[in-house]
């Protein structure tokens, strides 16, 4: 039985999907706003480093200039049937042409307010970098 919950949020950002994509797809882009550092090894396993701790993930899906999904790899086999993941989508409002980032965070953090604070501050960092 999983104790994970899904958190979803959307944040307006004043930048094009094409400009934003490298920041959600590449280790160097991700390490500028989302983690203390992000590396990728020859097996294409991403290592997100937060507060000195390694969190290994595989890119489970992506579409250029649209979205990326990272599934975290657990030491515990039981959890692999229901991996934690982060999906970052670059969406556009068809009416206003405004771009926004949609975050889907499936993890064992079950406090929506805490997740909103965390992602809000991460996206604010990204906005500062891209001028959005």
N, C-alpha and C positions, 0 to 999 in steps of 0.2 A: 504493500500500500504506500503510495507516494504522499509525501507531505508538502509537495511543491504547489505553488500557486502561480497563476499567470497575472502579470501586471502589464497593462497597456497604457500608453500615453502618446500624445502627439504634441509636437513643438513646432511652432512657426520658425522658419529660418529664411533669411533673405539672401539666398544663393541658388545657383542652378544645380540641378541634379548631377550634371556632368562635373561641375566643380567639386561637389560634395563627395562623390563616389570614392575617390582615392582615400578620403578620411575614414570611410567605413570598411574599406576592403583591404588596404595595405597595412602591414605591421607598422611602418613608419607613420602613416596617417593616424592609425588607431592610438599609437603611443603618444601622440600630441594632445589628445583630449580625453581618451577613455580609460587609459591605464597608466601606471607609472612607467611601464615599458611593455612592448609587445615584440616577440621574435617569432620566427617560423623556421622549422627545421627542414631537412631534406625530404622527410615524409609528409610534408605539408601540415604538420601539427603546429598550431599556434600556441604560444605560451604567453598568457596575459599575466602580468606581474602587478599585484596590488598589495601595498603595505608589506613588501618583501616576500610575499607568498606566490608560488607558481600555480597557475590555473590553466591546465592544458585543454585545448579545444580543437575540434576539426571544423573546417568550413563545410557545413552539410549541404548548403545550397547558396547560389548567388545568381543574380542577373545583372549584367553591366548597367550602371547608372540607375538601378532600381532597388535592389535589396541584397542583403547578405544575412546568412544565418550561421551562427557558431554553436555547435553542440559540445558541451563540456564533457571531458572524459573522466570517468570516476575510477577510483581504485577498486571500488565495490561493484562486483558483477551484477548484483541485484539492481543497482541504480541504472545500469546501461540500458535496461529495457525502457526506462523513462528518464532520459538524460535532461539535465538542466540545459537551457539554451537562451541565447540572446539573438533576437532578430531585429535588424535595423532596416527600415524601409524608407525610401525617398519617394514621397507622394506629391502629386500636384493637384490643386483644386482647379478643376476644369473651368469654372466660372471666372475666378480671380487670377488664375495662373500663378498663384502663390505656392511656393514649395514648403512642405513641412516634413519633419522626420517623425516617423511612427516607430515607437519602441515596443517590442514585446519581450518581456523578461520573465522567463519561466524558471523559478528557483525556489529555494526554501525560505526566502524572505517573504513573510506573509503580512507585512505592514505596508499598506499602500502609501501611507504618508511618507514613510522612510524611503520607499522606492521613488516616489515623486520628487522628494528633495534631492536624492542622489542623482537621478537622471536629469532633473532640471539643472543642477549645477554642472553636470558633465556637458550637456548641450549648450549651456551658457559659455563654457570654455571653447567649444567648437565654434560658436557664433563669433567669439572674439578673434579666433584664428582666421576665419573666412570673411570677417567683416559683415556678418549677417545679423 
